[in-house]
């Protein structure tokens, strides 16, 4: 019961964070969004955005789950953060030729759908569809 309450609190807190992020995307500057994404990544995963960006796109999930013991819930949060980072990079017109944020988000969403203990999510489904378009 305690774990369920903790998870509910984490999801509620993360939802508030995403609402703030969306408001900043509409009203703030892309650099403010970048700063907030960096803060959120550290807060919700215990890792910096730079650490995650430096991980190999193929083996990073094994590293996160085996070495860092990142939970399924945290993987979902990280996927959402990386997805938003990719969109923000596009908004900043950064040279995002390798699409690393989108590639990692896509792999995380696929992992969550196939192997994670989280319930099926339409949000994840729609983001996977959007990522197919963005990565092609």
Backbone as JSON Lines, residues from 0, in Angstrom:
{"i":0,"aa":"X","n":[0.81,-1.19,0.0],"ca":[0.0,0.0,0.0],"c":[0.86,1.26,0.0]}
{"i":1,"aa":"X","n":[1.94,1.23,0.79],"ca":[2.83,2.39,0.84],"c":[3.43,2.68,-0.52]}
{"i":2,"aa":"X","n":[3.86,1.63,-1.25],"ca":[4.46,1.81,-2.57],"c":[3.46,2.44,-3.53]}
{"i":3,"aa":"X","n":[2.21,2.0,-3.46],"ca":[1.18,2.56,-4.34],"c":[0.96,4.04,-4.05]}
{"i":4,"aa":"X","n":[0.93,4.41,-2.77],"ca":[0.77,5.82,-2.41],"c":[1.96,6.64,-2.89]}
{"i":5,"aa":"X","n":[3.15,6.1,-2.75],"ca":[4.36,6.8,-3.19],"c":[4.33,7.0,-4.71]}
{"i":6,"aa":"X","n":[3.94,5.97,-5.44],"ca":[3.85,6.08,-6.89],"c":[2.81,7.11,-7.31]}
{"i":7,"aa":"X","n":[1.68,7.11,-6.64],"ca":[0.63,8.08,-6.96],"c":[1.14,9.51,-6.72]}
{"i":8,"aa":"X","n":[1.84,9.7,-5.62],"ca":[2.4,11.03,-5.33],"c":[3.42,11.44,-6.37]}
{"i":9,"aa":"X","n":[4.28,10.47,-6.8],"ca":[5.28,10.77,-7.82],"c":[4.61,11.16,-9.14]}
{"i":10,"aa":"X","n":[3.59,10.42,-9.54],"ca":[2.9,10.72,-10.79],"c":[2.17,12.06,-10.72]}
{"i":11,"aa":"X","n":[1.57,12.36,-9.57],"ca":[0.91,13.66,-9.41],"c":[1.93,14.79,-9.5]}
{"i":12,"aa":"X","n":[3.06,14.62,-8.84],"ca":[4.11,15.64,-8.87],"c":[4.67,15.79,-10.29]}
{"i":13,"aa":"X","n":[4.87,14.67,-10.98],"ca":[5.38,14.73,-12.35],"c":[4.36,15.37,-13.28]}
{"i":14,"aa":"X","n":[3.08,15.13,-13.05],"ca":[2.04,15.77,-13.86],"c":[2.07,17.28,-13.69]}
{"i":15,"aa":"X","n":[2.28,17.75,-12.47],"ca":[2.4,19.19,-12.23],"c":[3.64,19.74,-12.94]}
{"i":16,"aa":"X","n":[4.72,18.97,-12.91],"ca":[5.94,19.38,-13.6],"c":[5.69,19.51,-15.1]}
{"i":17,"aa":"X","n":[5.0,18.52,-15.69],"ca":[4.7,18.57,-17.12],"c":[3.79,19.75,-17.46]}
{"i":18,"aa":"X","n":[2.86,20.06,-16.57],"ca":[1.99,21.22,-16.8],"c":[2.82,22.51,-16.82]}
{"i":19,"aa":"X","n":[3.77,22.62,-15.91],"ca":[4.66,23.78,-15.9],"c":[5.5,23.83,-17.17]}
{"i":20,"aa":"X","n":[5.97,22.67,-17.59],"ca":[6.77,22.58,-18.8],"c":[5.96,23.04,-20.02]}
{"i":21,"aa":"X","n":[4.73,22.59,-20.13],"ca":[3.87,23.0,-21.24],"c":[3.58,24.49,-21.22]}
{"i":22,"aa":"X","n":[3.38,25.03,-20.03],"ca":[3.15,26.47,-19.92],"c":[4.39,27.24,-20.37]}
{"i":23,"aa":"X","n":[5.57,26.78,-19.95],"ca":[6.81,27.43,-20.36],"c":[7.02,27.31,-21.87]}
{"i":24,"aa":"X","n":[6.63,26.18,-22.45],"ca":[6.77,26.01,-23.9],"c":[5.95,27.05,-24.64]}
{"i":25,"aa":"X","n":[4.79,27.39,-24.08],"ca":[3.9,28.36,-24.72],"c":[4.26,29.8,-24.41]}
{"i":26,"aa":"X","n":[4.75,30.05,-23.21],"ca":[4.96,31.43,-22.76],"c":[6.43,31.8,-22.59]}
{"i":27,"aa":"X","n":[7.29,30.83,-22.37],"ca":[8.68,31.11,-22.07],"c":[9.57,30.98,-23.29]}
{"i":28,"aa":"X","n":[10.84,30.94,-23.02],"ca":[11.81,30.79,-24.1],"c":[12.28,29.34,-24.15]}
{"i":29,"aa":"X","n":[12.76,28.89,-25.31],"ca":[13.28,27.53,-25.41],"c":[14.42,27.25,-24.42]}
{"i":30,"aa":"X","n":[15.22,28.27,-24.11],"ca":[16.31,28.04,-23.15],"c":[15.77,27.8,-21.74]}
{"i":31,"aa":"X","n":[14.65,28.45,-21.4],"ca":[14.02,28.18,-20.1],"c":[13.47,26.75,-20.05]}
{"i":32,"aa":"X","n":[12.91,26.32,-21.17],"ca":[12.41,24.95,-21.26],"c":[13.57,23.96,-21.1]}
{"i":33,"aa":"X","n":[14.69,24.26,-21.74],"ca":[15.88,23.41,-21.64],"c":[16.34,23.29,-20.19]}
{"i":34,"aa":"X","n":[16.38,24.41,-19.49],"ca":[16.79,24.41,-18.08],"c":[15.84,23.57,-17.24]}
{"i":35,"aa":"X","n":[14.54,23.73,-17.47],"ca":[13.54,22.97,-16.71],"c":[13.65,21.47,-17.01]}
{"i":36,"aa":"X","n":[13.9,21.11,-18.26],"ca":[14.07,19.7,-18.61],"c":[15.29,19.12,-17.9]}
{"i":37,"aa":"X","n":[16.35,19.87,-17.82],"ca":[17.56,19.4,-17.12],"c":[17.27,19.17,-15.64]}
{"i":38,"aa":"X","n":[16.57,20.13,-15.03],"ca":[16.22,20.0,-13.62],"c":[15.31,18.79,-13.39]}
{"i":39,"aa":"X","n":[14.32,18.63,-14.26],"ca":[13.38,17.52,-14.12],"c":[14.03,16.17,-14.28]}
{"i":40,"aa":"X","n":[14.96,16.07,-15.22],"ca":[15.65,14.8,-15.43],"c":[16.42,14.4,-14.18]}
{"i":41,"aa":"X","n":[17.12,15.34,-13.6],"ca":[17.87,15.04,-12.37],"c":[16.92,14.69,-11.23]}
{"i":42,"aa":"X","n":[15.85,15.45,-11.1],"ca":[14.91,15.23,-10.0],"c":[14.21,13.87,-10.08]}
{"i":43,"aa":"X","n":[13.79,13.49,-11.28],"ca":[12.97,12.29,-11.42],"c":[13.75,11.01,-11.73]}
{"i":44,"aa":"X","n":[15.02,11.14,-12.1],"ca":[15.81,9.93,-12.39],"c":[17.08,9.83,-11.57]}
{"i":45,"aa":"X","n":[17.51,10.95,-10.99],"ca":[18.77,10.94,-10.25],"c":[19.98,11.05,-11.16]}
{"i":46,"aa":"X","n":[19.75,11.21,-12.46],"ca":[20.83,11.34,-13.44],"c":[20.71,12.68,-14.14]}
{"i":47,"aa":"X","n":[21.83,13.2,-14.58],"ca":[21.76,14.46,-15.33],"c":[21.41,14.17,-16.78]}
{"i":48,"aa":"X","n":[20.87,15.17,-17.42],"ca":[20.54,15.04,-18.84],"c":[21.79,14.77,-19.66]}
{"i":49,"aa":"X","n":[22.9,15.39,-19.28],"ca":[24.14,15.18,-20.0],"c":[24.61,13.72,-19.87]}
{"i":50,"aa":"X","n":[24.47,13.13,-18.68],"ca":[24.82,11.72,-18.49],"c":[24.01,10.83,-19.44]}
{"i":51,"aa":"X","n":[22.73,11.11,-19.52],"ca":[21.84,10.3,-20.35],"c":[22.15,10.49,-21.82]}
{"i":52,"aa":"X","n":[22.42,11.73,-22.22],"ca":[22.74,11.99,-23.63],"c":[24.03,11.29,-24.05]}
{"i":53,"aa":"X","n":[24.96,11.12,-23.13],"ca":[26.24,10.5,-23.46],"c":[26.16,8.98,-23.56]}
{"i":54,"aa":"X","n":[25.08,8.39,-23.06],"ca":[24.93,6.94,-23.12],"c":[24.69,6.48,-24.54]}
{"i":55,"aa":"X","n":[25.19,5.3,-24.85],"ca":[25.01,4.7,-26.17],"c":[23.52,4.45,-26.41]}
{"i":56,"aa":"X","n":[23.05,4.79,-27.61],"ca":[21.63,4.65,-27.93],"c":[21.15,3.2,-27.93]}
{"i":57,"aa":"X","n":[22.04,2.26,-28.02],"ca":[21.64,0.85,-28.11],"c":[21.59,0.19,-26.73]}
{"i":58,"aa":"X","n":[22.57,0.46,-25.89],"ca":[22.68,-0.26,-24.61],"c":[22.23,0.56,-23.4]}
{"i":59,"aa":"X","n":[21.72,1.75,-23.61],"ca":[21.43,2.62,-22.47],"c":[20.32,2.09,-21.57]}
{"i":60,"aa":"X","n":[19.35,1.36,-22.11],"ca":[18.27,0.84,-21.27],"c":[18.81,-0.19,-20.3]}
{"i":61,"aa":"X","n":[19.68,-1.07,-20.78],"ca":[20.31,-2.05,-19.88],"c":[21.07,-1.35,-18.77]}
{"i":62,"aa":"X","n":[21.8,-0.31,-19.13],"ca":[22.56,0.45,-18.14],"c":[21.62,1.07,-17.1]}
{"i":63,"aa":"X","n":[20.54,1.68,-17.56],"ca":[19.61,2.33,-16.64],"c":[18.91,1.34,-15.73]}
{"i":64,"aa":"X","n":[18.49,0.21,-16.27],"ca":[17.74,-0.75,-15.47],"c":[18.64,-1.63,-14.6]}
{"i":65,"aa":"X","n":[19.78,-2.05,-15.14],"ca":[20.66,-2.96,-14.4],"c":[21.63,-2.23,-13.46]}
{"i":66,"aa":"X","n":[22.33,-1.24,-13.98],"ca":[23.34,-0.56,-13.17],"c":[22.75,0.52,-12.27]}
{"i":67,"aa":"X","n":[21.84,1.3,-12.8],"ca":[21.29,2.42,-12.03],"c":[19.98,2.09,-11.33]}
{"i":68,"aa":"X","n":[19.43,0.92,-11.62],"ca":[18.19,0.46,-10.97],"c":[17.04,1.45,-11.11]}
{"i":69,"aa":"X","n":[16.91,2.02,-12.31],"ca":[15.82,2.95,-12.6],"c":[14.53,2.13,-12.73]}
{"i":70,"aa":"X","n":[13.49,2.55,-12.04],"ca":[12.22,1.82,-12.07],"c":[11.47,2.06,-13.38]}
{"i":71,"aa":"X","n":[10.47,1.24,-13.63],"ca":[9.64,1.41,-14.83],"c":[8.98,2.79,-14.85]}
{"i":72,"aa":"X","n":[8.53,3.23,-13.69],"ca":[7.9,4.54,-13.6],"c":[8.88,5.65,-13.99]}
{"i":73,"aa":"X","n":[10.12,5.52,-13.49],"ca":[11.14,6.51,-13.83],"c":[11.52,6.44,-15.31]}
{"i":74,"aa":"X","n":[11.51,5.24,-15.88],"ca":[11.78,5.11,-17.31],"c":[10.72,5.84,-18.13]}
{"i":75,"aa":"X","n":[9.46,5.73,-17.7],"ca":[8.38,6.43,-18.4],"c":[8.58,7.94,-18.29]}
{"i":76,"aa":"X","n":[8.93,8.41,-17.11],"ca":[9.18,9.84,-16.93],"c":[10.36,10.3,-17.79]}
{"i":77,"aa":"X","n":[11.41,9.49,-17.82],"ca":[12.58,9.83,-18.63],"c":[12.22,9.86,-20.12]}
{"i":78,"aa":"X","n":[11.41,8.92,-20.57],"ca":[10.98,8.91,-21.97],"c":[10.22,10.2,-22.29]}
{"i":79,"aa":"X","n":[9.33,10.6,-21.4],"ca":[8.58,11.84,-21.61],"c":[9.5,13.05,-21.66]}
{"i":80,"aa":"X","n":[10.48,13.08,-20.77],"ca":[11.43,14.2,-20.73],"c":[12.29,14.24,-21.99]}
{"i":81,"aa":"X","n":[12.74,13.07,-22.45],"ca":[13.56,13.03,-23.67],"c":[12.73,13.42,-24.9]}
{"i":82,"aa":"X","n":[11.5,13.01,-24.93],"ca":[10.6,13.39,-26.02],"c":[10.45,14.92,-26.07]}
{"i":83,"aa":"X","n":[10.19,15.51,-24.91],"ca":[10.06,16.97,-24.84],"c":[11.37,17.66,-25.17]}
{"i":84,"aa":"X","n":[12.49,17.08,-24.78],"ca":[13.79,17.67,-25.11],"c":[13.99,17.66,-26.63]}
{"i":85,"aa":"X","n":[13.63,16.57,-27.27],"ca":[13.75,16.5,-28.72],"c":[12.91,17.57,-29.41]}
{"i":86,"aa":"X","n":[11.67,17.75,-28.91],"ca":[10.81,18.8,-29.48],"c":[11.4,20.18,-29.24]}
{"i":87,"aa":"X","n":[11.95,20.37,-28.06],"ca":[12.56,21.67,-27.74],"c":[13.79,21.92,-28.61]}
{"i":88,"aa":"X","n":[14.59,20.88,-28.86],"ca":[15.76,21.03,-29.73],"c":[15.32,21.45,-31.13]}
{"i":89,"aa":"X","n":[14.22,20.85,-31.61],"ca":[13.71,21.26,-32.92],"c":[13.26,22.72,-32.9]}
{"i":90,"aa":"X","n":[12.64,23.11,-31.8],"ca":[12.19,24.49,-31.66],"c":[13.35,25.47,-31.62]}
{"i":91,"aa":"X","n":[14.46,25.03,-31.05],"ca":[15.66,25.87,-30.98],"c":[16.45,25.85,-32.29]}
{"i":92,"aa":"X","n":[15.98,25.04,-33.24],"ca":[16.67,24.86,-34.52],"c":[18.08,24.35,-34.33]}
{"i":93,"aa":"X","n":[18.26,23.53,-33.3],"ca":[19.58,22.93,-33.08],"c":[19.82,21.89,-34.16]}
{"i":94,"aa":"X","n":[21.08,21.7,-34.48],"ca":[21.44,20.64,-35.41],"c":[21.24,19.32,-34.68]}
{"i":95,"aa":"X","n":[20.11,18.71,-34.91],"ca":[19.75,17.49,-34.21],"c":[19.81,16.31,-35.17]}
{"i":96,"aa":"X","n":[20.9,16.26,-35.96],"ca":[21.02,15.27,-37.02],"c":[20.94,13.84,-36.5]}
{"i":97,"aa":"X","n":[21.48,13.59,-35.31],"ca":[21.43,12.21,-34.81],"c":[20.13,11.9,-34.08]}
{"i":98,"aa":"X","n":[19.32,12.92,-33.78],"ca":[18.03,12.72,-33.12],"c":[18.14,11.88,-31.85]}
{"i":99,"aa":"X","n":[19.22,12.03,-31.13],"ca":[19.49,11.18,-29.98],"c":[18.36,11.18,-28.95]}
{"i":100,"aa":"X","n":[17.8,12.34,-28.66],"ca":[16.71,12.39,-27.67],"c":[15.5,11.61,-28.16]}
{"i":101,"aa":"X","n":[15.15,11.79,-29.43],"ca":[14.02,11.06,-29.99],"c":[14.3,9.56,-30.07]}
{"i":102,"aa":"X","n":[15.51,9.18,-30.43],"ca":[15.87,7.76,-30.52],"c":[15.75,7.1,-29.15]}
{"i":103,"aa":"X","n":[16.3,7.76,-28.13],"ca":[16.23,7.2,-26.78],"c":[14.78,7.15,-26.28]}
{"i":104,"aa":"X","n":[14.02,8.22,-26.52],"ca":[12.61,8.23,-26.1],"c":[11.86,7.09,-26.78]}
{"i":105,"aa":"X","n":[12.08,6.9,-28.08],"ca":[11.43,5.84,-28.83],"c":[11.76,4.47,-28.23]}
{"i":106,"aa":"X","n":[13.03,4.24,-27.96],"ca":[13.45,2.95,-27.39],"c":[12.85,2.73,-26.0]}
{"i":107,"aa":"X","n":[12.79,3.8,-25.21],"ca":[12.19,3.68,-23.88],"c":[10.7,3.38,-23.97]}
{"i":108,"aa":"X","n":[9.99,4.08,-24.83],"ca":[8.55,3.81,-24.99],"c":[8.31,2.38,-25.46]}
{"i":109,"aa":"X","n":[9.12,1.9,-26.4],"ca":[8.98,0.51,-26.86],"c":[9.24,-0.47,-25.72]}
{"i":110,"aa":"X","n":[10.28,-0.21,-24.95],"ca":[10.59,-1.06,-23.8],"c":[9.43,-1.07,-22.81]}
{"i":111,"aa":"X","n":[8.88,0.08,-22.55],"ca":[7.76,0.2,-21.61],"c":[6.56,-0.6,-22.11]}
{"i":112,"aa":"X","n":[6.25,-0.49,-23.4],"ca":[5.12,-1.23,-23.96],"c":[5.34,-2.73,-23.94]}
{"i":113,"aa":"X","n":[6.58,-3.17,-24.18],"ca":[6.85,-4.6,-24.33],"c":[7.19,-5.3,-23.02]}
{"i":114,"aa":"X","n":[7.93,-4.65,-22.13],"ca":[8.48,-5.37,-20.99],"c":[8.19,-4.79,-19.63]}
{"i":115,"aa":"X","n":[7.79,-3.56,-19.57],"ca":[7.61,-2.91,-18.27],"c":[6.33,-3.37,-17.59]}
{"i":116,"aa":"X","n":[6.25,-3.1,-16.32],"ca":[5.09,-3.52,-15.52],"c":[4.0,-2.46,-15.49]}
{"i":117,"aa":"X","n":[4.16,-1.39,-16.24],"ca":[3.16,-0.32,-16.25],"c":[1.98,-0.71,-17.13]}
{"i":118,"aa":"X","n":[0.79,-0.2,-16.8],"ca":[-0.37,-0.48,-17.65],"c":[-0.24,0.2,-19.01]}
{"i":119,"aa":"X","n":[-0.98,-0.31,-19.98],"ca":[-0.96,0.27,-21.33],"c":[-1.39,1.72,-21.26]}
{"i":120,"aa":"X","n":[-0.71,2.57,-22.06],"ca":[-0.98,3.99,-22.04],"c":[-1.21,4.51,-23.46]}
{"i":121,"aa":"X","n":[-2.33,5.2,-23.66],"ca":[-2.59,5.81,-24.97],"c":[-1.57,6.91,-25.25]}
{"i":122,"aa":"X","n":[-1.13,7.61,-24.21],"ca":[-0.12,8.65,-24.37],"c":[1.15,8.05,-24.98]}
{"i":123,"aa":"X","n":[1.57,6.93,-24.46],"ca":[2.76,6.25,-24.99],"c":[2.53,5.83,-26.43]}
{"i":124,"aa":"X","n":[1.36,5.3,-26.72],"ca":[1.03,4.88,-28.08],"c":[1.12,6.05,-29.05]}
{"i":125,"aa":"X","n":[0.52,7.18,-28.69],"ca":[0.53,8.35,-29.58],"c":[1.93,8.92,-29.75]}
{"i":126,"aa":"X","n":[2.71,8.89,-28.68],"ca":[4.08,9.4,-28.8],"c":[4.93,8.48,-29.67]}
{"i":127,"aa":"X","n":[4.71,7.18,-29.61],"ca":[5.42,6.25,-30.49],"c":[5.06,6.52,-31.95]}
{"i":128,"aa":"X","n":[3.8,6.8,-32.2],"ca":[3.37,7.13,-33.57],"c":[4.03,8.43,-34.04]}
{"i":129,"aa":"X","n":[4.06,9.42,-33.18],"ca":[4.69,10.7,-33.54],"c":[6.2,10.51,-33.78]}
{"i":130,"aa":"X","n":[6.82,9.68,-32.97],"ca":[8.27,9.44,-33.11],"c":[8.58,8.73,-34.43]}
{"i":131,"aa":"X","n":[7.68,7.84,-34.88],"ca":[7.89,7.21,-36.18],"c":[8.0,8.25,-37.26]}
{"i":132,"aa":"X","n":[7.11,9.24,-37.21],"ca":[7.13,10.33,-38.2],"c":[8.38,11.18,-38.06]}
{"i":133,"aa":"X","n":[8.75,11.52,-36.83],"ca":[9.89,12.39,-36.6],"c":[11.22,11.72,-36.97]}
{"i":134,"aa":"X","n":[11.29,10.41,-36.81],"ca":[12.56,9.71,-37.06],"c":[12.69,9.25,-38.52]}
{"i":135,"aa":"X","n":[11.65,9.36,-39.3],"ca":[11.73,8.96,-40.71],"c":[11.95,10.15,-41.61]}
